């Protein structure tokens, strides 16, 4: 019986995984420049963390979580997103007491959501995200957005659009919530079942509905920007000032609400405008979540962050025709002729690798012509050829595959001379 891969997952094979490694390396490099440190949290957490932190009214909690009961009858959930787990760790490990504030963290790893698989969306997917905890300064909101935009740009993406909005503070959201309820309630029966449930629990989430997005009431819904109090207005204006100062173009969209309950003040998404990218254009989303730490038992702690999908990152690169430079080849392929020479190359290969070179040899007893073809496939810069006769004379031939030049070297000094070739 053959066993196939589960629906909504993927194998990332050699030739493709190198693209992931390049993106991950660039993300780590940028985080070091911005002074964000890596945090690694468990792949599963107590279910309460997500129901309390992410929100009972969200699609994630209601429909998409992989939840199971362990042998101790505890309800556990494979993490559907990264922020709640990072904030849980921040609270539990008392990072709010560290001398350096705000605490700036990043994570990279698999997340799990049960949803209909489609282009660029999987049930197991990999997210890179950052979280900055402990500051109410809109400058750090701008910094977080800057980090995300720079990551995309440094990997070559150009067709990007940044959308921002303010969800306001608690006072602003309360006033807006009342206006939304009054707006939708008379005709809520025309909306989907999810929106009908959201009316009382979280009416702001109605604006995020994909099924009813073309309903006429969506177009005339009260804008949160009309309900911002003076503090929230000033905060949002300051963010826009900083983004302009950083030369980051943006558009304000008052209907941008994000899909999680914990957001307030700043909300943002980065979209791909590349032709053929697909109907779902969002690459990255994030925002401010003051109050999340208190919700899961910690002290009052402001926070801001984002998360992006590596899968969608690669899809955007493909849509723009950006071919990441991978598989630069190996330094040397060791070819052998004869049984004694073949045995000798086992140790020689080890010496090359310990000296810092990428090296390979034949393991299939192929003829010398086939070994050279293997070296070509591996894009070897040099081929070192050792036969039984050369071994007796303590010599080895080295061929430069780019120029065709071949020289004979003393086997005892081969590693040292090969290092000089590469210098």
C-alpha positions in Angstrom: 0.0 0.0 0.0 1.4 3.4 -1.0 1.2 6.2 1.5 0.8 9.8 0.1 1.5 13.1 1.7 -1.5 14.6 3.8 -3.7 17.1 2.0 -2.6 20.7 2.5 1.1 19.8 3.2 4.1 19.7 0.9 7.6 18.2 0.6 10.3 20.9 0.0 12.9 19.1 -2.0 16.6 19.9 -2.8 16.7 22.5 -5.5 13.7 24.3 -3.9 14.7 24.2 -0.2 17.7 26.4 -1.0 15.3 29.3 -1.8 13.8 28.9 1.7 17.3 28.9 3.2 18.2 32.1 1.4 15.0 33.8 2.7 15.5 32.5 6.2 19.2 33.7 6.2 18.2 37.2 5.0 15.5 37.4 7.7 18.0 36.4 10.4 20.5 38.9 9.0 17.9 41.8 9.1 16.8 40.9 12.6 20.4 41.1 13.8 20.6 44.6 12.3 17.3 45.6 13.9 18.3 44.0 17.2 15.6 41.3 17.3 16.6 38.0 18.9 15.2 34.6 18.1 12.7 32.8 20.3 11.5 29.2 19.7 8.2 28.2 21.3 6.5 24.7 21.3 4.6 23.6 18.2 1.6 22.9 20.5 0.2 24.9 23.4 -2.8 24.7 25.7 -5.9 25.4 23.7 -7.0 28.2 26.1 -4.0 30.2 25.0 -5.5 30.6 21.5 -9.2 30.9 22.5 -8.3 33.7 25.0 -5.5 35.3 23.1 -6.6 35.0 19.4 -10.3 35.3 20.2 -13.4 33.0 20.3 -15.0 34.9 17.4 -12.2 34.4 14.9 -12.3 31.9 12.1 -9.0 30.5 13.4 -10.5 29.4 16.8 -14.0 28.5 15.5 -13.0 26.5 12.4 -9.3 26.1 11.7 -7.4 24.8 14.8 -5.9 21.4 15.0 -7.0 20.5 18.6 -6.6 17.2 20.4 -6.8 15.7 23.9 -3.6 14.1 25.3 -3.5 11.1 27.6 -3.9 13.4 30.6 -7.2 14.7 29.2 -5.6 18.1 28.5 -6.8 20.0 25.5 -3.8 21.0 23.3 -3.7 22.8 20.0 -1.0 22.9 17.2 -0.1 26.5 17.0 -2.1 28.3 14.3 -0.1 31.6 14.7 3.0 32.8 16.5 2.1 35.9 18.5 0.1 34.3 21.3 2.8 31.8 22.0 5.5 34.5 22.1 3.5 36.6 24.5 2.8 33.6 26.7 6.6 33.0 26.9 7.2 36.7 27.5 4.8 36.6 30.5 5.8 33.2 31.9 9.5 33.9 31.7 9.0 37.4 33.1 10.8 39.1 30.2 9.0 42.3 31.2 11.6 42.5 34.0 14.6 42.5 31.7 16.8 45.6 31.7 16.6 46.1 28.0 13.2 47.2 26.9 11.3 46.9 24.6 11.9 43.1 24.3 12.4 42.5 20.5 11.9 38.9 19.4 11.6 37.0 16.1 10.5 33.4 15.3 10.4 31.1 12.3 8.7 27.8 12.1 5.6 25.7 11.1 2.0 26.8 11.9 -1.1 24.7 11.4 -4.6 25.7 10.2 -7.4 23.4 8.9 -8.6 25.3 5.9 -9.2 24.6 2.3 -5.8 24.3 0.6 -5.3 26.6 -2.4 -2.5 28.3 -4.2 0.0 29.5 -1.7 -2.1 28.3 1.3 -1.4 25.1 3.1 -2.6 23.4 6.3 1.0 23.3 7.5 2.8 26.5 6.5 5.9 28.3 7.7 5.8 31.8 9.2 8.5 34.3 10.0 7.4 36.9 12.4 8.7 39.6 14.8 7.3 40.9 18.1 8.3 44.1 20.0 6.9 44.1 23.5 7.1 47.0 26.0 6.8 50.2 24.0 3.9 52.5 23.1 6.0 54.6 20.7 4.6 54.7 17.2 8.2 54.8 16.0 8.5 51.1 16.8 5.4 50.4 14.8 7.2 52.1 11.9 10.3 50.1 12.6 8.4 46.8 12.5 6.8 47.7 9.2 10.2 48.8 7.9 11.7 45.5 8.7 9.1 43.6 6.8 9.3 45.9 3.8 13.1 45.7 3.7 13.0 41.9 3.8 10.9 41.8 0.7 12.9 44.5 -1.1 16.3 43.0 -0.3 15.1 39.7 -1.9 14.2 41.6 -5.0 10.5 42.2 -4.8 9.3 45.5 -6.3 5.6 45.2 -6.9 4.5 45.8 -3.3 1.7 47.8 -1.7 1.6 48.7 2.0 -1.9 49.2 3.5 -2.4 50.7 6.9 -5.3 51.5 9.2 -5.9 52.5 12.8 -8.2 50.4 15.0 -8.0 53.0 17.7 -7.8 52.5 21.5 -10.6 51.0 23.6 -12.6 54.2 23.8 -12.5 54.7 20.0 -13.4 51.0 19.3 -16.3 51.1 21.7 -17.8 54.1 19.9 -17.2 52.5 16.5 -18.6 49.1 17.6 -21.9 50.7 18.6 -22.1 52.5 15.2 -21.4 49.2 13.3 -24.1 47.3 15.3 -26.6 50.1 14.5 -25.5 50.0 10.8 -25.7 46.2 10.2 -28.4 45.1 12.7 -31.5 46.0 10.6 -30.4 43.9 7.7 -28.1 41.3 9.4 -30.3 38.5 8.1 -29.0 39.2 4.6 -25.5 38.3 5.7 -23.8 34.9 6.2 -24.2 32.9 9.4 -20.7 33.9 10.6 -21.5 37.6 10.2 -24.7 37.1 12.1 -22.7 35.6 15.0 -20.1 38.4 14.8 -22.7 41.2 15.1 -22.8 41.0 18.9 -19.4 39.3 19.6 -17.2 41.4 17.3 -18.9 43.5 14.6 -15.6 44.8 13.3 -14.9 41.3 12.0 -17.9 41.7 9.6 -15.8 44.1 7.6 -13.3 41.2 7.0 -15.9 38.8 5.6 -15.0 37.4 2.2 -18.4 36.0 1.5 -20.4 39.3 2.0 -17.7 41.8 0.9 -19.8 43.0 -2.0 -22.9 43.6 0.0 -24.0 47.3 -0.3 -23.9 47.8 3.5 -20.2 47.0 3.4 -19.5 50.1 1.2 -21.4 52.4 3.5 -20.2 51.0 6.9 -19.1 53.6 9.4 -15.3 54.1 9.2 -13.2 53.6 12.3 -11.3 56.8 11.3 -14.4 58.8 12.0 -14.5 57.5 15.6 -10.8 57.9 16.7 -10.4 60.0 19.8 -7.7 62.7 19.9 -5.0 60.3 21.3 -5.7 57.6 18.6 -5.7 60.2 15.9 -2.4 61.6 17.0 -0.9 58.1 17.3 -2.0 57.3 13.7 -0.7 60.6 12.3 2.6 60.1 14.0 2.9 56.6 12.4 2.3 58.1 9.0 4.8 60.8 9.7 7.5 58.2 10.5 6.7 56.0 7.5 7.0 59.1 5.2 10.3 59.9 7.0 11.5 56.4 6.2 10.5 56.8 2.5 8.0 53.9 2.8 4.9 54.6 0.5 1.5 53.5 2.0 -2.2 53.7 1.5 -4.8 54.1 4.3 -7.7 51.7 4.1 -10.3 52.1 6.8 -11.8 48.7 6.1 -8.5 46.9 7.0 -9.3 45.1 10.3 -7.1 41.9 10.3 -8.4 38.5 11.3 -7.5 38.3 15.0 -9.2 39.9 17.9 -6.2 41.2 19.7 -5.3 44.1 17.4 -5.7 47.8 18.3 -4.3 51.1 17.0 -1.9 50.1 14.1 -3.0 47.5 11.6 -1.2 46.8 8.3 -0.8 44.5 5.4 1.7 44.2 2.6 0.3 43.1 -0.7 1.8 41.9 -4.0 0.7 43.8 -7.1 2.5 41.3 -9.4 0.4 40.1 -12.3 -0.7 36.5 -12.0 0.0 36.3 -8.3 -3.5 35.3 -7.5 -6.8 36.5 -6.0 -5.4 36.5 -2.4 -2.7 39.2 -2.6 -1.7 39.6 1.0 1.9 38.7 1.7 2.3 39.9 5.3 0.0 41.2 8.1 0.5 42.7 11.5 -0.4 45.4 14.0 -0.4 46.5 17.5 -1.9 44.3 20.3 -1.9 46.3 23.6 -3.8 44.2 26.1 -2.8 40.7 24.9 -0.3 40.2 27.7 -3.0 41.1 30.3 -5.5 38.7 28.6 -3.2 35.8 29.3 -2.3 36.7 32.8 0.6 39.1 32.5 1.1 42.8 33.4 0.0 45.6 31.1 2.4 45.4 28.2 2.0 47.1 24.8 3.1 45.1 21.7 3.5 45.3 18.0 4.4 42.6 15.4 3.9 41.0 12.1 3.9 37.5 10.5 4.6 36.5 6.9 4.3 33.2 5.1 7.5 31.8 3.5 5.3 30.0 0.9 3.6 33.2 -0.2 7.0 34.9 -0.2 8.3 32.4 -2.7 5.1 32.6 -4.8 5.5 36.4 -5.0 9.2 35.9 -6.2 7.9 33.5 -8.8 5.2 36.0 -9.9 7.8 38.7 -10.5 10.1 36.3 -12.3 12.8 36.6 -9.6 15.2 33.6 -9.8 17.2 33.4 -6.6 20.8 32.3 -7.1 21.1 28.9 -5.7 23.3 25.8 -6.2 26.6 27.6 -6.9 28.3 24.2 -7.2 31.0 22.4 -5.3 34.7 23.2 -4.9 36.1 19.8 -6.0 35.0 16.4 -7.3 37.5 13.6 -6.6 37.6 11.0 -9.4 39.4 7.7 -9.1 40.8 5.0 -11.4 41.6 1.7 -9.8 40.7 -0.1 -6.6 43.6 1.3 -4.5 43.0 4.8 -5.7 39.3 4.5 -5.0 40.0 3.4 -1.4 42.5 6.3 -0.9 39.9 8.9 -2.0 37.8 8.2 1.1 40.4 9.7 3.4 41.3 12.4 0.8 37.7 13.5 0.6 37.6 13.9 4.4 40.8 16.0 4.4 39.3 18.3 1.8 36.1 18.8 3.8 38.0 19.4 7.1 40.0 22.0 5.3 36.8 23.9 4.5 36.0 22.7 0.9 32.8 21.3 -0.4 33.8 18.1 -2.0 32.3 14.9 -3.4 33.4 11.6 -4.9 31.9 8.7 -6.9 30.1 6.0 -4.9 28.7 3.9 -7.9 31.9 2.5 -9.4 31.4 4.5 -12.5 33.9 4.8 -15.4 36.0 8.0 -15.5 33.8 9.6 -18.2 30.7 9.1 -16.1 32.5 10.5 -13.1 33.3 13.7 -15.1 29.6 13.9 -16.0 28.7 13.7 -12.3 31.2 16.5 -11.6 29.5 18.6 -14.3 26.1 18.0 -12.8 27.4 19.1 -9.4 29.0 22.2 -11.0 32.4 21.3 -9.6 35.0 24.0 -10.1 37.8 21.4 -10.1 38.1 17.7 -10.6 41.0 15.9 -8.8 41.9 12.7 -10.7 43.7 9.9 -8.9 44.6 6.6 -10.5 46.6 3.6 -9.1 49.7 4.7 -11.0 49.5 8.3 -9.7 49.0 6.9 -6.2 52.2 4.9 -6.5 54.1 8.0 -7.6 52.4 10.1 -4.9 50.9 12.4 -7.5 47.3 13.7 -8.3 46.0 15.6 -11.3 43.8 18.6 -10.8 41.7 20.0 -13.7 40.2 23.5 -13.7 36.7 22.9 -15.2 36.3 26.5 -16.3 39.6 26.7 -18.3 40.4 23.1 -19.0 43.9 23.6 -17.5 45.3 20.5 -15.8 48.3 20.3 -13.4 50.0 17.5 -11.5 50.5 18.0 -7.8 52.4 16.2 -5.1 49.8 14.2 -3.1 51.5 15.1 0.2 51.0 18.8 -0.4 47.7 18.6 -2.3 45.5 20.2 0.3 47.9 23.2 0.8 48.3 23.7 -2.9 44.6 23.4 -3.5 44.0 26.1 -0.9 46.3 28.3 -3.0 44.3 27.6 -6.1 41.2 28.8 -4.4 42.8 32.0 -2.8 
